[in-house]
Amino acid sequence: MSKAVLIAPLAILLMLEAYHCARRNGWAFCLLFCTAALLFGVIRGNVVGLICLIEGFPEPYGFTGNVIRIGLTSLVEPFGWLFALYGSWFIAEGMLRKVPEWNGGILSVSFLAALMMGGFSYATEVAATAMGWWHWRLMSVSDLFFYAVPLVGVMDWASVAVDFLLPFLLWFSPAVRRSRWRFALPLIFVAHMGIHYWWFKL
């Protein structure tokens, strides 16, 4: 029953987001964004899992009961990030419309979306702990602001906006679309994962 509380609303909200994205940008763009975000989520989850496996560390968090996996990542991770990513992107754009000098700026949208992703993370992780969906295996802080949620978890969710949304928006921007430099955009994610690997080596 507790898993249904997670999966059913997530599925409904994802369908609503897909419809909203399609109405704003067309179904072709919606399909491209959703496919790219899900693929990124699968790759990211497997890279983190592989780093943990190589270094002999447990996965950052463990799920209660059996879960559907794609390699080393659970199926719920990429879908959860897709939901939070589009929601964060839309909220960030809406907020920045009130600030003319930042409205439409890719960097400002991406970094505000990262803050929104951190908020989604905290809300989700607190609920997950209480409902028993999963638990963190990392050392958690237990204070007024980050009860039962490691700060690194909030920061990692926020980094998804920088790892994926920023390169995605830049890829289609007129200033970058015709430049060969756009093929270097995935290095943002590579650099982030490299930092993870280096951190585990300490």
Accessible surface in RSA format (square Angstrom, percent):
REM  Atomic radii and reference values for relative SASA: ProtOr
REM  Chains: A
REM  Algorithm: Lee & Richards
REM  Probe-radius: 1.40
REM  Slices: 20
REM RES _ NUM      All-atoms   Total-Side   Main-Chain    Non-polar    All polar
REM                ABS   REL    ABS   REL    ABS   REL    ABS   REL    ABS   REL
RES MET A   1   192.02  99.4 143.29  94.8  48.73 116.0 124.13 105.5  67.89  89.9
RES SER A   2    42.84  36.2  37.42  49.9   5.42  12.5  18.81  40.1  24.03  33.7
RES LYS A   3    76.01  37.1  75.83  46.5   0.18   0.4  63.51  57.2  12.50  13.3
RES ALA A   4    51.51  47.4  42.57  65.7   8.94  20.3  48.31  68.0   3.20   8.5
RES VAL A   5    64.24  42.3  54.83  49.6   9.41  22.7  60.04  52.2   4.19  11.4
RES LEU A   6    29.81  16.6  26.45  18.9   3.36   8.4  27.99  19.7   1.82   4.9
RES ILE A   7    99.60  56.7  99.25  73.9   0.35   0.9  99.25  71.5   0.35   1.0
RES ALA A   8    50.80  46.7  43.58  67.3   7.22  16.4  50.28  70.8   0.52   1.4
RES PRO A   9    59.27  43.2  55.82  50.9   3.45  12.5  59.18  48.9   0.09   0.5
RES LEU A  10    23.29  13.0  20.91  15.0   2.39   6.0  22.60  15.9   0.69   1.9
RES ALA A  11    45.17  41.5  39.28  60.6   5.89  13.4  44.42  62.6   0.75   2.0
RES ILE A  12    95.64  54.4  95.41  71.1   0.22   0.5  95.41  68.7   0.22   0.6
RES LEU A  13    75.64  42.1  75.38  53.9   0.26   0.6  75.38  52.9   0.26   0.7
RES LEU A  14    24.41  13.6  20.88  14.9   3.54   8.9  21.15  14.9   3.26   8.8
RES MET A  15   126.16  65.3 116.91  77.4   9.25  22.0  80.11  68.1  46.04  61.0
RES LEU A  16   107.70  60.0 103.76  74.2   3.94   9.9 104.32  73.3   3.38   9.1
RES GLU A  17    26.59  15.3  24.61  18.6   1.98   4.7  21.33  41.3   5.26   4.3
RES ALA A  18    27.76  25.5  25.62  39.5   2.14   4.9  27.18  38.3   0.58   1.5
RES TYR A  19   113.14  52.8 112.81  64.2   0.33   0.9  88.09  66.2  25.05  30.9
RES HIS A  20    61.92  33.8  59.66  41.5   2.26   5.8  48.47  50.0  13.45  15.7
RES CYS A  21     1.79   1.4   1.79   2.0   0.00   0.0   1.79   4.5   0.00   0.0
RES ALA A  22     6.75   6.2   0.23   0.4   6.52  14.8   0.47   0.7   6.28  16.6
RES ARG A  23   172.33  72.4 140.85  71.8  31.48  74.9  44.07  60.2 128.26  77.7
RES ARG A  24    87.08  36.6  49.84  25.4  37.24  88.7  29.88  40.8  57.20  34.7
RES ASN A  25    62.93  43.4  33.80  32.7  29.13  70.1  13.37  32.2  49.56  47.9
RES GLY A  26    32.29  39.8   0.00   N/A  32.29  39.8  29.09  79.8   3.20   7.2
RES TRP A  27   161.53  64.8 155.08  75.1   6.45  15.1 128.87  68.7  32.66  53.0
RES ALA A  28    86.16  79.2  68.81 106.2  17.35  39.5  76.62 107.9   9.54  25.3
RES PHE A  29    49.56  24.8  44.90  27.8   4.65  12.1  48.03  29.1   1.52   4.4
RES CYS A  30     4.44   3.4   4.44   5.0   0.00   0.0   0.00   0.0   4.44   4.8
RES LEU A  31   125.18  69.7 122.06  87.3   3.12   7.8 124.99  87.8   0.19   0.5
RES LEU A  32    80.63  44.9  75.93  54.3   4.70  11.8  80.09  56.2   0.54   1.5
RES PHE A  33     1.13   0.6   1.13   0.7   0.00   0.0   1.13   0.7   0.00   0.0
RES CYS A  34    25.89  19.6  25.89  28.9   0.00   0.0  13.17  33.4  12.72  13.7
RES THR A  35    73.83  52.5  70.08  71.0   3.75   8.9  62.05  83.3  11.78  17.8
RES ALA A  36    27.11  24.9  18.82  29.0   8.30  18.9  23.96  33.7   3.15   8.3
RES ALA A  37     1.23   1.1   0.18   0.3   1.06   2.4   0.18   0.2   1.06   2.8
RES LEU A  38    43.20  24.1  43.11  30.8   0.09   0.2  43.20  30.3   0.00   0.0
RES LEU A  39   106.49  59.3 102.70  73.5   3.80   9.5 105.77  74.3   0.72   1.9
RES PHE A  40    21.95  11.0  18.16  11.2   3.80   9.9  21.33  12.9   0.63   1.8
RES GLY A  41     0.06   0.1   0.00   N/A   0.06   0.1   0.06   0.2   0.00   0.0
RES VAL A  42    29.45  19.4  29.45  26.7   0.00   0.0  29.45  25.6   0.00   0.0
RES ILE A  43    80.24  45.7  76.79  57.2   3.44   8.3  80.20  57.8   0.04   0.1
RES ARG A  44     7.59   3.2   7.59   3.9   0.00   0.0   0.00   0.0   7.59   4.6
RES GLY A  45     6.54   8.1   0.00   N/A   6.54   8.1   2.29   6.3   4.26   9.5
RES ASN A  46    34.83  24.0  33.84  32.7   0.98   2.4  21.72  52.3  13.11  12.7
RES VAL A  47    42.85  28.2  41.92  38.0   0.93   2.2  42.77  37.2   0.08   0.2
RES VAL A  48    19.06  12.5  18.78  17.0   0.28   0.7  19.06  16.6   0.00   0.0
RES GLY A  49     5.93   7.3   0.00   N/A   5.93   7.3   2.94   8.1   2.99   6.7
RES LEU A  50    88.34  49.2  88.34  63.2   0.00   0.0  88.34  62.0   0.00   0.0
RES ILE A  51    14.74   8.4  14.74  11.0   0.00   0.0  14.74  10.6   0.00   0.0
RES CYS A  52     1.96   1.5   1.96   2.2   0.00   0.0   1.25   3.2   0.71   0.8
RES LEU A  53   120.85  67.3 104.22  74.6  16.63  41.8 107.56  75.5  13.29  35.8
RES ILE A  54   108.85  61.9  76.00  56.6  32.85  79.2  83.69  60.3  25.16  68.3
RES GLU A  55    42.80  24.6  20.05  15.2  22.75  54.2   4.01   7.8  38.79  31.7
RES GLY A  56    67.81  83.6   0.00   N/A  67.81  83.6  35.31  96.9  32.50  72.8
RES PHE A  57    91.10  45.6  80.99  50.2  10.11  26.3  81.99  49.7   9.11  26.1
RES PRO A  58    82.39  60.0  65.59  59.8  16.80  61.1  77.56  64.0   4.83  30.0
RES GLU A  59    44.64  25.6  42.39  32.1   2.25   5.4  25.26  48.9  19.38  15.8
RES PRO A  60    26.21  19.1  25.75  23.5   0.46   1.7  26.21  21.6   0.00   0.0
RES TYR A  61    32.28  15.1  30.60  17.4   1.68   4.4  22.11  16.6  10.17  12.5
RES GLY A  62     2.25   2.8   0.00   N/A   2.25   2.8   2.25   6.2   0.00   0.0
RES PHE A  63    34.68  17.3  12.00   7.4  22.67  59.0  12.00   7.3  22.67  64.9
RES THR A  64    74.14  52.7  68.66  69.6   5.48  13.1  63.67  85.5  10.47  15.8
RES GLY A  65    57.33  70.7   0.00   N/A  57.33  70.7  36.37  99.8  20.96  46.9
RES ASN A  66   144.44  99.6 127.13 122.9  17.31  41.7  35.60  85.7 108.84 105.2
RES VAL A  67    48.11  31.7  20.09  18.2  28.02  67.5  28.23  24.5  19.88  53.9
RES ILE A  68   124.86  71.0 115.26  85.9   9.59  23.1 120.16  86.5   4.70  12.8
RES ARG A  69   100.87  42.4  73.45  37.4  27.43  65.3  38.67  52.8  62.21  37.7
RES ILE A  70    72.96  41.5  69.16  51.5   3.80   9.2  72.96  52.5   0.00   0.0
RES GLY A  71    60.61  74.7   0.00   N/A  60.61  74.7  35.37  97.1  25.24  56.5
RES LEU A  72    61.41  34.2  56.68  40.5   4.73  11.9  57.33  40.3   4.07  11.0
RES THR A  73     0.65   0.5   0.14   0.1   0.50   1.2   0.65   0.9   0.00   0.0
RES SER A  74     0.68   0.6   0.68   0.9   0.00   0.0   0.68   1.4   0.00   0.0
RES LEU A  75    57.85  32.2  57.39  41.1   0.46   1.2  57.39  40.3   0.46   1.3
RES VAL A  76    32.55  21.4  24.40  22.1   8.15  19.6  29.21  25.4   3.35   9.1
RES GLU A  77    30.19  17.3  22.51  17.0   7.68  18.3  10.87  21.0  19.32  15.8
RES PRO A  78     0.98   0.7   0.98   0.9   0.00   0.0   0.98   0.8   0.00   0.0
RES PHE A  79    69.67  34.9  69.67  43.2   0.00   0.0  69.67  42.2   0.00   0.0
RES GLY A  80    14.56  18.0   0.00   N/A  14.56  18.0  13.57  37.3   0.98   2.2
RES TRP A  81    14.15   5.7  14.03   6.8   0.11   0.3  12.73   6.8   1.42   2.3
RES LEU A  82    11.78   6.6  11.52   8.2   0.26   0.6  11.52   8.1   0.26   0.7
RES PHE A  83    43.14  21.6  43.14  26.7   0.00   0.0  43.14  26.2   0.00   0.0
RES ALA A  84     0.82   0.7   0.82   1.3   0.00   0.0   0.82   1.1   0.00   0.0
RES LEU A  85     0.60   0.3   0.60   0.4   0.00   0.0   0.60   0.4   0.00   0.0
RES TYR A  86     7.90   3.7   7.90   4.5   0.00   0.0   7.90   5.9   0.00   0.0
RES GLY A  87    10.62  13.1   0.00   N/A  10.62  13.1  10.62  29.1   0.00   0.0
RES SER A  88     0.00   0.0   0.00   0.0   0.00   0.0   0.00   0.0   0.00   0.0
RES TRP A  89    13.71   5.5  13.71   6.6   0.00   0.0  13.62   7.3   0.09   0.2
RES PHE A  90    78.11  39.1  77.69  48.1   0.42   1.1  77.69  47.1   0.42   1.2
RES ILE A  91    71.36  40.6  65.89  49.1   5.47  13.2  70.66  50.9   0.70   1.9
RES ALA A  92     0.00   0.0   0.00   0.0   0.00   0.0   0.00   0.0   0.00   0.0
RES GLU A  93    40.84  23.4  39.16  29.6   1.68   4.0  11.91  23.0  28.93  23.6
RES GLY A  94    24.62  30.4   0.00   N/A  24.62  30.4  17.77  48.8   6.84  15.3
RES MET A  95    95.98  49.7  85.06  56.3  10.92  26.0  85.32  72.5  10.66  14.1
RES LEU A  96     8.92   5.0   8.92   6.4   0.00   0.0   8.92   6.3   0.00   0.0
RES ARG A  97   128.63  54.0 108.34  55.2  20.28  48.3  45.23  61.8  83.39  50.5
RES LYS A  98   173.94  84.9 146.88  90.1  27.06  64.4  94.29  84.9  79.65  84.8
RES VAL A  99    44.94  29.6  43.97  39.8   0.97   2.3  44.94  39.1   0.00   0.0
RES PRO A 100   111.25  81.1  90.02  82.1  21.23  77.2  94.53  78.0  16.72 103.9
RES GLU A 101   136.49  78.4  97.14  73.5  39.35  93.7  58.16 112.5  78.33  64.0
RES TRP A 102   145.92  58.6 143.00  69.2   2.92   6.8 121.17  64.6  24.75  40.2
RES ASN A 103    80.61  55.6  57.96  56.0  22.66  54.6   2.59   6.2  78.02  75.4
RES GLY A 104    61.60  76.0   0.00   N/A  61.60  76.0  36.13  99.2  25.47  57.0
RES GLY A 105    30.73  37.9   0.00   N/A  30.73  37.9  30.11  82.6   0.63   1.4
RES ILE A 106    41.59  23.7  35.57  26.5   6.03  14.5  36.43  26.2   5.17  14.0
RES LEU A 107   108.29  60.3 106.75  76.4   1.54   3.9 106.88  75.1   1.41   3.8
RES SER A 108    29.86  25.2  16.20  21.6  13.67  31.5  25.40  54.1   4.47   6.3
RES VAL A 109     5.29   3.5   5.29   4.8   0.00   0.0   5.29   4.6   0.00   0.0
RES SER A 110     0.12   0.1   0.12   0.2   0.00   0.0   0.12   0.2   0.00   0.0
RES PHE A 111   104.67  52.4 101.57  62.9   3.09   8.0 102.02  61.9   2.65   7.6
RES LEU A 112    29.76  16.6  26.84  19.2   2.92   7.3  28.41  19.9   1.35   3.6
RES ALA A 113     0.00   0.0   0.00   0.0   0.00   0.0   0.00   0.0   0.00   0.0
RES ALA A 114    10.03   9.2   9.94  15.3   0.09   0.2  10.03  14.1   0.00   0.0
RES LEU A 115   126.71  70.6 114.66  82.0  12.05  30.3 116.74  82.0   9.97  26.8
RES MET A 116    45.70  23.7  41.39  27.4   4.30  10.2  30.65  26.1  15.05  19.9
RES MET A 117     0.00   0.0   0.00   0.0   0.00   0.0   0.00   0.0   0.00   0.0
RES GLY A 118     7.61   9.4   0.00   N/A   7.61   9.4   6.97  19.1   0.64   1.4
RES GLY A 119    43.87  54.1   0.00   N/A  43.87  54.1  36.72 100.8   7.15  16.0
RES PHE A 120    48.79  24.4  44.75  27.7   4.04  10.5  46.79  28.4   2.00   5.7
RES SER A 121     0.00   0.0   0.00   0.0   0.00   0.0   0.00   0.0   0.00   0.0
RES TYR A 122    66.41  31.0  66.41  37.8   0.00   0.0  55.44  41.7  10.97  13.5
RES ALA A 123    66.23  60.9  51.50  79.5  14.73  33.5  59.44  83.7   6.79  18.0
RES THR A 124    36.53  26.0  31.20  31.6   5.33  12.7  19.83  26.6  16.69  25.2
RES GLU A 125     2.04   1.2   2.04   1.5   0.00   0.0   0.01   0.0   2.02   1.7
RES VAL A 126    48.14  31.7  46.96  42.5   1.18   2.8  46.96  40.8   1.18   3.2
RES ALA A 127    38.56  35.5  32.17  49.6   6.39  14.5  38.34  54.0   0.22   0.6
RES ALA A 128     0.17   0.2   0.17   0.3   0.00   0.0   0.17   0.2   0.00   0.0
RES THR A 129    56.31  40.0  40.77  41.3  15.54  37.0  38.59  51.8  17.72  26.8
RES ALA A 130    88.92  81.8  46.97  72.5  41.95  95.4  57.73  81.3  31.19  82.6
RES MET A 131    77.50  40.1  61.41  40.6  16.09  38.3  30.67  26.1  46.84  62.1
RES GLY A 132    32.69  40.3   0.00   N/A  32.69  40.3  28.11  77.1   4.58  10.3
RES TRP A 133    22.60   9.1  18.97   9.2   3.63   8.5  20.52  10.9   2.08   3.4
RES TRP A 134    18.59   7.5  16.30   7.9   2.29   5.4  16.13   8.6   2.46   4.0
RES HIS A 135    92.85  50.7  91.98  63.9   0.88   2.2  70.28  72.4  22.58  26.3
RES TRP A 136    36.64  14.7  14.64   7.1  22.00  51.7  14.64   7.8  22.00  35.7
RES ARG A 137   114.85  48.2  79.75  40.7  35.09  83.6  24.40  33.4  90.45  54.8
RES LEU A 138    65.71  36.6  55.31  39.6  10.40  26.1  57.96  40.7   7.75  20.9
RES MET A 139   181.70  94.1 151.55 100.3  30.15  71.8 120.55 102.5  61.16  81.0
RES SER A 140    47.72  40.3  24.67  32.9  23.05  53.1  24.55  52.3  23.17  32.5
RES VAL A 141    60.58  39.9  56.61  51.2   3.97   9.6  60.58  52.6   0.00   0.0
RES SER A 142    92.05  77.8  57.11  76.2  34.94  80.5  34.69  73.9  57.37  80.4
RES ASP A 143    72.88  51.1  58.39  58.1  14.49  34.3  41.75  98.3  31.13  31.0
RES LEU A 144   155.13  86.4 126.37  90.4  28.76  72.3 134.15  94.2  20.98  56.5
RES PHE A 145   144.18  72.1 134.58  83.4   9.60  25.0 138.12  83.7   6.06  17.4
RES PHE A 146    59.10  29.6  59.10  36.6   0.00   0.0  59.10  35.8   0.00   0.0
RES TYR A 147   133.29  62.2 133.29  75.8   0.00   0.0  86.77  65.2  46.52  57.3
RES ALA A 148    22.71  20.9  10.60  16.4  12.11  27.5  17.97  25.3   4.74  12.6
RES VAL A 149     0.00   0.0   0.00   0.0   0.00   0.0   0.00   0.0   0.00   0.0
RES PRO A 150     2.34   1.7   1.79   1.6   0.56   2.0   2.34   1.9   0.00   0.0
RES LEU A 151    85.23  47.5  82.68  59.2   2.55   6.4  82.68  58.1   2.55   6.9
RES VAL A 152    62.96  41.4  59.60  54.0   3.36   8.1  60.25  52.3   2.71   7.4
RES GLY A 153     0.43   0.5   0.00   N/A   0.43   0.5   0.43   1.2   0.00   0.0
RES VAL A 154    20.38  13.4  20.38  18.4   0.00   0.0  20.38  17.7   0.00   0.0
RES MET A 155   116.17  60.2 109.56  72.5   6.62  15.8  98.34  83.6  17.83  23.6
RES ASP A 156    28.46  19.9  28.21  28.1   0.25   0.6   5.92  13.9  22.53  22.5
RES TRP A 157    27.27  10.9  27.20  13.2   0.07   0.2  21.18  11.3   6.09   9.9
RES ALA A 158    22.05  20.3  21.88  33.8   0.16   0.4  22.05  31.0   0.00   0.0
RES SER A 159    22.49  19.0  18.27  24.4   4.22   9.7  22.37  47.6   0.11   0.2
RES VAL A 160     0.00   0.0   0.00   0.0   0.00   0.0   0.00   0.0   0.00   0.0
RES ALA A 161     0.00   0.0   0.00   0.0   0.00   0.0   0.00   0.0   0.00   0.0
RES VAL A 162    36.13  23.8  36.13  32.7   0.00   0.0  36.13  31.4   0.00   0.0
RES ASP A 163     8.40   5.9   2.90   2.9   5.50  13.0   0.00   0.0   8.40   8.4
RES PHE A 164    16.74   8.4  15.05   9.3   1.70   4.4  16.28   9.9   0.47   1.3
RES LEU A 165     0.00   0.0   0.00   0.0   0.00   0.0   0.00   0.0   0.00   0.0
RES LEU A 166    12.40   6.9  12.40   8.9   0.00   0.0  12.40   8.7   0.00   0.0
RES PRO A 167    14.61  10.6  13.52  12.3   1.09   4.0  13.86  11.4   0.75   4.7
RES PHE A 168    17.32   8.7  11.44   7.1   5.88  15.3  16.87  10.2   0.45   1.3
RES LEU A 169    26.44  14.7  21.87  15.6   4.57  11.5  23.19  16.3   3.25   8.8
RES LEU A 170    37.37  20.8  37.37  26.7   0.00   0.0  37.37  26.2   0.00   0.0
RES TRP A 171    73.28  29.4  73.16  35.4   0.13   0.3  56.95  30.4  16.33  26.5
RES PHE A 172    73.88  37.0  68.14  42.2   5.73  14.9  68.58  41.6   5.30  15.2
RES SER A 173    11.80  10.0   7.24   9.7   4.56  10.5  11.31  24.1   0.49   0.7
RES PRO A 174   115.76  84.4  98.41  89.7  17.36  63.1 100.84  83.3  14.93  92.8
RES ALA A 175    94.33  86.7  57.93  89.4  36.40  82.8  69.62  98.0  24.71  65.5
RES VAL A 176    29.56  19.5  29.34  26.6   0.22   0.5  29.56  25.7   0.00   0.0
RES ARG A 177   120.28  50.5 114.67  58.5   5.60  13.3  39.39  53.8  80.89  49.0
RES ARG A 178   231.99  97.4 194.59  99.2  37.40  89.0  75.78 103.6 156.20  94.7
RES SER A 179    35.43  29.9  25.55  34.1   9.88  22.8  26.34  56.1   9.09  12.7
RES ARG A 180   215.15  90.3 203.47 103.7  11.68  27.8  74.73 102.1 140.42  85.1
RES TRP A 181   202.26  81.2 196.43  95.1   5.83  13.7 168.73  90.0  33.53  54.4
RES ARG A 182    51.00  21.4  50.79  25.9   0.21   0.5   0.21   0.3  50.79  30.8
RES PHE A 183   133.99  67.0 114.28  70.8  19.71  51.3 115.66  70.1  18.33  52.5
RES ALA A 184    36.45  33.5  27.81  42.9   8.64  19.7  31.44  44.3   5.01  13.3
RES LEU A 185    22.93  12.8  21.29  15.2   1.63   4.1  22.87  16.1   0.05   0.1
RES PRO A 186    75.62  55.1  69.55  63.4   6.07  22.1  75.46  62.3   0.16   1.0
RES LEU A 187   107.79  60.0 105.56  75.5   2.23   5.6 105.86  74.3   1.93   5.2
RES ILE A 188    53.38  30.4  45.89  34.2   7.48  18.0  50.89  36.6   2.48   6.7
RES PHE A 189    26.85  13.4  26.85  16.6   0.00   0.0  26.85  16.3   0.00   0.0
RES VAL A 190    85.09  56.0  81.13  73.4   3.96   9.5  83.17  72.3   1.92   5.2
RES ALA A 191    59.56  54.8  47.19  72.8  12.37  28.1  57.59  81.1   1.96   5.2
RES HIS A 192    30.76  16.8  28.46  19.8   2.29   5.9  23.23  23.9   7.53   8.8
RES MET A 193    11.09   5.7  10.48   6.9   0.61   1.5  10.79   9.2   0.31   0.4
RES GLY A 194    38.31  47.2   0.00   N/A  38.31  47.2  33.00  90.6   5.31  11.9
RES ILE A 195   107.73  61.3 105.66  78.7   2.06   5.0 107.12  77.1   0.61   1.6
RES HIS A 196    30.27  16.5  28.89  20.1   1.38   3.5  19.47  20.1  10.80  12.6
RES TYR A 197    82.40  38.5  82.40  46.9   0.00   0.0  57.57  43.3  24.82  30.6
RES TRP A 198   145.47  58.4 143.86  69.6   1.61   3.8 121.89  65.0  23.58  38.2
RES TRP A 199   165.54  66.4 161.11  78.0   4.43  10.4 130.91  69.8  34.63  56.2
RES PHE A 200    37.11  18.6  29.97  18.6   7.15  18.6  31.49  19.1   5.62  16.1
RES LYS A 201   123.63  60.3  91.62  56.2  32.01  76.2  49.80  44.8  73.83  78.6
RES LEU A 202   134.37  74.8  75.11  53.7  59.25 149.0 105.07  73.8  29.29  78.8
END  Absolute sums over single chains surface
CHAIN  1 A    11595.6       9694.0       1901.6       8704.7       2890.9
END  Absolute sums over all chains
TOTAL         11595.6       9694.0       1901.6       8704.7       2890.9
